[in-house]
């Protein structure tokens, strides 16, 4: 699971093995914990982020959204 980018306490990770039915998404890690996922087509949370982190995760994601999507496409070939 390569880390695509780190921003503050958040690491954005693209899994190399995903199910074909899942939409393009990135996993958000804080420390050693996978805390939520962001769907890449719309930039919305697929599951609830940790309390108090909604805005800071989205701000960090938006700074790097293009690079994250580019890496997801490279890994998954879609």
C-alpha positions as a Markdown table, in Angstrom:
| # | Residue | x | y | z |
|---|---|---|---|---|
| 1 | Unk | 0.0 | 0.0 | 0.0 |
| 2 | Unk | 2.0 | 3.0 | -1.2 |
| 3 | Unk | 1.6 | 6.3 | 0.5 |
| 4 | Unk | 0.9 | 8.8 | -2.3 |
| 5 | Unk | 1.3 | 11.9 | -0.1 |
| 6 | Unk | 1.5 | 13.0 | 3.5 |
| 7 | Unk | 0.0 | 16.2 | 4.7 |
| 8 | Unk | 0.4 | 17.0 | 8.4 |
| 9 | Unk | -0.9 | 14.0 | 10.4 |
| 10 | Unk | -2.6 | 12.4 | 7.4 |
| 11 | Unk | -1.2 | 9.9 | 5.0 |
| 12 | Unk | -3.1 | 9.2 | 1.7 |
| 13 | Unk | -2.7 | 5.6 | 0.7 |
| 14 | Unk | -3.7 | 3.8 | -2.5 |
| 15 | Unk | -4.2 | 0.1 | -2.0 |
| 16 | Unk | -2.7 | -2.0 | -4.8 |
| 17 | Unk | -5.4 | -4.6 | -4.6 |
| 18 | Unk | -9.0 | -3.4 | -4.7 |
| 19 | Unk | -12.2 | -5.0 | -5.9 |
| 20 | Unk | -13.3 | -4.1 | -9.4 |
| 21 | Unk | -16.7 | -3.0 | -8.1 |
| 22 | Unk | -15.3 | -0.4 | -5.8 |
| 23 | Unk | -15.0 | 3.2 | -7.1 |
| 24 | Unk | -11.7 | 4.9 | -7.2 |
| 25 | Unk | -10.8 | 5.9 | -3.7 |
| 26 | Unk | -7.9 | 6.7 | -1.3 |
| 27 | Unk | -7.5 | 5.5 | 2.3 |
| 28 | Unk | -6.7 | 8.2 | 4.9 |
| 29 | Unk | -4.3 | 7.1 | 7.6 |
| 30 | Unk | -3.6 | 8.8 | 10.9 |
| 31 | Unk | -0.6 | 7.1 | 12.6 |
| 32 | Unk | -1.1 | 3.4 | 12.2 |
| 33 | Unk | -4.8 | 3.5 | 11.7 |
| 34 | Unk | -6.8 | 3.5 | 8.4 |
| 35 | Unk | -9.5 | 6.0 | 9.5 |
| 36 | Unk | -11.6 | 6.6 | 6.4 |
| 37 | Unk | -11.7 | 6.6 | 2.6 |
| 38 | Unk | -12.4 | 9.4 | 0.1 |
| 39 | Unk | -14.0 | 8.6 | -3.2 |
| 40 | Unk | -11.9 | 10.2 | -6.0 |
| 41 | Unk | -14.6 | 11.0 | -8.6 |
| 42 | Unk | -16.5 | 13.3 | -6.3 |
| 43 | Unk | -14.1 | 13.9 | -3.4 |
| 44 | Unk | -16.6 | 12.8 | -0.8 |
| 45 | Unk | -16.1 | 10.6 | 2.2 |
| 46 | Unk | -17.1 | 6.9 | 1.7 |
| 47 | Unk | -17.3 | 6.5 | 5.5 |
| 48 | Unk | -17.3 | 8.9 | 8.4 |
| 49 | Unk | -13.9 | 10.6 | 9.3 |
| 50 | Unk | -12.8 | 10.8 | 12.9 |
| 51 | Unk | -14.7 | 13.4 | 14.9 |
| 52 | Unk | -13.2 | 16.9 | 14.5 |
| 53 | Unk | -11.2 | 15.9 | 11.4 |
| 54 | Unk | -13.7 | 16.4 | 8.5 |
| 55 | Unk | -12.5 | 19.7 | 7.3 |
| 56 | Unk | -8.7 | 19.2 | 7.8 |
| 57 | Unk | -8.8 | 15.9 | 6.0 |
| 58 | Unk | -10.7 | 17.4 | 3.0 |
| 59 | Unk | -8.4 | 20.4 | 2.9 |
| 60 | Unk | -5.3 | 18.1 | 2.8 |
| 61 | Unk | -6.9 | 15.9 | 0.2 |
| 62 | Unk | -7.9 | 18.8 | -2.1 |
| 63 | Unk | -4.3 | 20.1 | -2.1 |
| 64 | Unk | -3.1 | 16.8 | -3.6 |
| 65 | Unk | -6.2 | 15.4 | -5.3 |
| 66 | Unk | -4.7 | 15.4 | -8.8 |
| 67 | Unk | -1.6 | 13.6 | -7.7 |
| 68 | Unk | -3.6 | 11.1 | -5.7 |
| 69 | Unk | -5.9 | 10.4 | -8.7 |
| 70 | Unk | -2.9 | 10.1 | -11.1 |
| 71 | Unk | -1.3 | 7.5 | -8.8 |
| 72 | Unk | -4.6 | 5.6 | -8.4 |
| 73 | Unk | -5.0 | 5.4 | -12.2 |
| 74 | Unk | -1.4 | 4.3 | -12.6 |
| 75 | Unk | -1.7 | 1.5 | -10.1 |
| 76 | Unk | -5.2 | 0.3 | -11.2 |
| 77 | Unk | -5.0 | 1.0 | -15.0 |
| 78 | Unk | -8.5 | 2.4 | -15.1 |
